[in-house]
Amino acid sequence: MTDQLPGTTSEYGPAPEGGSAPGYGVLPPRVAAEELAKAPALLAEHGAVVLSGYGDTADGDALTVAAARVLGARLRELYPQRLRTSRDGGPVHLHADSFDVRVDIGGVPSRRRHPDEDYVFVQCVRPAPAGGHSFALDAGRFVDGLAAADPELRSFLTGFDVDLYGAWAGLRGLPAAPSVGRHVEWTRTGRRVFRRTDGAAPLHRDPDGAYVAAMLERFTRAVVALEPALPRFRLAAGDVLVLDNYRCWHGRDGHAGERSVRILTVRSSEAR
């Protein structure tokens, strides 16, 4: 585990036995509310940070303020918050938040989600009575590791276009025009984007469609296989998990009882 800066603490459960995730796991350092000024540097270093007991869980004000405090003048756009409640929920596999939902509000075209949300703020409103531990992975280290572990998969992720939301075609609000991109790309400001979504599908009539479909399945198997060995951490009520959504993928274990989180996705001035 990386040494913590003064004024921060770490409270993590051990990684479950089995599996192998060499150097890919992310242990977000915990920062107390009075030490919030340390959060931006920790986020840049680790790709994720937990703001301990940050603000009231009754509404979304704390998330909005946290985004402003952590990103400062780099904060460009905020998207509508979503409250997610699950009861006796199954596991959520590693993913990066990404969607493209457009609506008409009073005759004005508006976005409710954006494909290039580069930071995610997740506040625990109600922790599960049992289970529901979170985990995160440094996608950059994973993809770079594929150069030796699976060069064909790395070549696919960096070199093949896919329809990022094609598996969800027909969903109301999702644009009819395919959103074409690669799983790994660069922004104009020099950041790498590592995408991970269940919505990816081959492009319509892509001559390599069968190969792309097979590689998407291979990608999913490779990522899910890493999950058992990733270190776990638990969010308490009021905690806010902040993620660099371009760099880190995140998920959680299944849980018993009811669990609620509030999610805010944003774009910074460094987003695509």
C-alpha positions in Angstrom: 0.0 0.0 0.0 1.2 3.5 -0.8 2.2 5.6 2.2 -0.5 8.1 3.2 0.0 11.8 3.4 -0.3 13.4 6.9 -3.9 14.0 7.8 -5.2 11.0 5.8 -6.2 7.5 6.8 -6.9 4.2 5.1 -9.5 1.7 6.1 -9.6 -1.3 3.7 -10.7 -4.9 4.0 -8.3 -7.5 2.7 -8.4 -8.7 -0.9 -10.4 -11.9 -1.3 -8.3 -15.0 -1.8 -7.6 -16.3 -5.3 -7.0 -14.5 -8.6 -4.2 -12.3 -9.7 -4.2 -8.6 -10.3 -0.5 -7.6 -10.4 -0.2 -4.0 -9.5 -3.6 -3.1 -11.0 -5.6 -2.5 -7.8 -6.3 1.0 -6.5 -6.6 1.8 -2.8 -8.1 5.2 -2.7 -6.6 7.2 0.2 -9.2 8.6 2.7 -9.2 12.3 3.3 -11.1 13.9 6.2 -13.3 16.9 5.5 -10.9 19.3 7.2 -8.0 18.0 5.0 -9.9 18.4 1.7 -7.2 20.6 0.2 -5.0 17.5 -0.1 -7.6 15.7 -2.2 -6.7 17.1 -5.7 -3.0 16.0 -5.4 -4.1 12.5 -4.1 -6.6 12.1 -6.9 -3.9 13.0 -9.5 -1.5 10.5 -7.9 -3.8 7.5 -7.3 -6.7 8.1 -9.7 -9.2 7.8 -6.8 -9.8 9.2 -3.4 -12.4 8.9 -0.7 -13.7 12.0 1.1 -14.6 10.6 4.6 -18.1 11.6 5.9 -18.3 14.5 3.5 -21.6 16.4 3.9 -25.2 15.6 4.4 -26.7 12.6 2.5 -30.3 14.1 2.5 -29.7 15.8 -0.9 -27.1 16.2 -3.6 -25.6 19.5 -2.4 -22.6 17.8 -0.9 -21.7 16.2 -4.2 -21.9 19.4 -6.1 -19.8 21.2 -3.6 -17.3 18.3 -3.5 -16.9 18.5 -7.3 -16.2 22.3 -7.1 -13.8 21.9 -4.2 -11.8 19.0 -5.8 -11.7 20.2 -9.4 -11.8 23.9 -8.8 -11.6 26.1 -12.0 -11.2 22.9 -14.1 -14.9 22.0 -13.5 -16.8 22.6 -16.8 -20.1 20.7 -16.8 -22.2 18.8 -14.3 -24.8 16.3 -15.3 -28.0 15.4 -13.4 -27.4 13.4 -10.3 -28.9 9.9 -10.0 -29.9 8.1 -6.8 -29.3 4.4 -7.1 -30.9 2.0 -4.6 -30.4 -1.8 -4.8 -31.9 -4.5 -2.6 -30.0 -7.8 -2.2 -28.0 -6.7 -5.3 -25.7 -8.8 -7.3 -22.1 -7.7 -8.1 -21.4 -4.7 -10.4 -18.4 -5.5 -12.6 -15.5 -3.2 -13.4 -16.6 -0.3 -15.6 -16.1 3.3 -16.4 -19.1 5.6 -16.3 -20.0 6.5 -19.8 -23.3 7.2 -21.6 -24.8 9.5 -24.2 -28.4 10.6 -23.4 -29.9 13.6 -25.0 -33.4 15.1 -24.2 -35.5 18.0 -25.2 -36.4 20.3 -22.3 -38.9 23.0 -23.3 -37.8 22.9 -26.8 -34.1 23.2 -25.9 -31.8 20.1 -26.7 -30.0 19.1 -23.6 -27.6 16.4 -22.4 -28.3 14.3 -19.4 -25.2 12.2 -19.9 -22.0 12.6 -21.9 -19.7 10.0 -23.4 -16.7 11.9 -22.1 -17.5 12.3 -18.4 -14.0 12.3 -17.0 -14.7 12.5 -13.2 -17.2 10.6 -11.1 -18.4 11.4 -7.6 -20.2 8.6 -5.7 -21.7 9.4 -2.3 -22.8 6.5 -0.1 -26.3 7.4 1.2 -27.0 4.1 2.9 -24.4 1.3 3.2 -25.6 -2.3 2.8 -25.9 -4.3 6.1 -23.6 -6.9 4.6 -21.3 -6.9 1.5 -21.3 -4.2 -1.1 -17.6 -3.5 -0.8 -16.1 -1.4 -3.6 -13.0 -2.1 -5.7 -11.1 -0.2 -8.4 -8.5 -0.8 -11.0 -5.9 1.4 -12.7 -6.9 0.8 -16.3 -3.7 2.4 -17.6 -1.5 -0.1 -15.8 -3.8 -3.0 -17.0 -3.6 -1.9 -20.7 0.1 -1.3 -20.6 0.5 -4.8 -19.0 -1.3 -6.3 -21.9 1.8 -5.6 -24.1 3.3 -8.7 -22.5 0.2 -10.6 -21.2 -2.0 -10.3 -24.3 -0.7 -8.1 -27.1 -3.5 -9.0 -29.4 -6.1 -7.7 -26.9 -4.0 -4.5 -26.4 -3.9 -4.0 -30.2 -7.7 -4.4 -30.4 -8.3 -1.9 -27.5 -6.0 0.7 -29.1 -6.6 0.1 -32.8 -10.2 -0.9 -33.5 -13.3 1.4 -33.7 -16.5 0.2 -32.0 -20.0 1.5 -31.6 -19.6 2.5 -27.9 -23.4 2.1 -27.2 -24.5 -0.1 -30.0 -25.7 -2.9 -27.6 -28.2 -0.4 -26.3 -29.6 0.8 -29.6 -33.2 1.8 -29.4 -33.0 3.1 -25.9 -35.1 6.3 -25.7 -32.8 9.3 -25.5 -29.8 7.5 -27.0 -28.8 9.2 -30.3 -29.5 7.2 -33.5 -26.1 8.0 -34.9 -23.5 5.5 -33.7 -21.0 6.9 -31.2 -17.7 5.6 -32.8 -14.5 5.4 -30.8 -11.8 3.1 -29.5 -11.5 1.8 -26.0 -8.1 3.6 -25.6 -7.7 7.1 -27.0 -5.9 10.3 -26.2 -7.5 13.7 -25.5 -6.2 17.0 -27.0 -4.7 17.8 -23.6 -2.7 14.6 -23.5 -4.8 12.4 -21.2 -5.4 8.8 -22.1 -9.0 7.6 -22.0 -9.6 4.0 -21.0 -13.2 3.0 -21.8 -15.0 0.0 -20.3 -18.8 -0.3 -21.0 -21.2 -3.2 -21.6 -22.7 -1.1 -24.4 -19.9 -1.6 -26.9 -20.8 -3.5 -30.1 -19.3 -3.9 -33.6 -20.1 -1.2 -36.1 -22.9 -1.9 -38.5 -21.7 -4.1 -41.4 -18.1 -3.9 -40.2 -16.2 -6.4 -42.2 -14.3 -7.3 -39.0 -17.6 -7.6 -37.0 -17.1 -11.2 -36.0 -13.6 -10.5 -34.8 -14.6 -7.4 -32.9 -17.4 -9.3 -31.2 -15.0 -12.0 -30.2 -12.5 -9.5 -28.9 -15.2 -7.7 -26.9 -16.0 -11.0 -25.1 -12.3 -11.6 -24.6 -11.9 -8.1 -23.1 -14.8 -8.8 -20.7 -13.4 -12.1 -19.6 -9.9 -10.6 -19.0 -11.3 -7.8 -16.8 -13.7 -9.9 -14.8 -11.0 -12.4 -14.0 -9.0 -9.7 -12.2 -11.8 -8.7 -9.9 -11.5 -11.4 -7.1 -7.9 -10.3 -6.3 -8.5 -6.6 -6.2 -8.4 -5.0 -2.7 -11.8 -4.0 -1.3 -12.8 -0.8 0.6 -16.1 0.0 2.2 -17.9 3.3 1.9 -19.7 4.5 5.0 -22.8 6.8 5.0 -21.6 10.2 3.8 -18.4 9.0 2.2 -17.7 10.3 -1.3 -15.7 8.2 -3.7 -14.0 10.4 -6.3 -12.7 8.7 -9.5 -10.7 9.8 -12.5 -13.1 8.2 -14.9 -10.6 8.2 -17.8 -8.0 6.3 -15.7 -9.8 4.0 -13.3 -12.6 1.4 -13.6 -14.7 0.6 -10.6 -17.2 -2.0 -9.3 -18.6 -3.4 -6.1 -19.4 -6.8 -4.6 -22.9 -8.1 -4.2 -24.7 -7.3 -1.0 -27.6 -8.2 1.3 -30.2 -5.7 2.3 -30.7 -2.2 0.9 -27.9 0.0 -0.4 -28.2 3.5 -1.8 -25.6 5.8 -3.5 -25.9 9.1 -5.2 -23.8 9.6 -8.4 -22.6 12.8 -10.1 -20.7 12.7 -13.3 -18.9 15.8 -14.6 -16.6 17.0 -17.3 -13.5 19.0 -16.6 -11.6 21.4 -18.9 -9.3 18.4 -19.8 -12.1 16.2 -21.1 -12.4 15.3 -24.8 
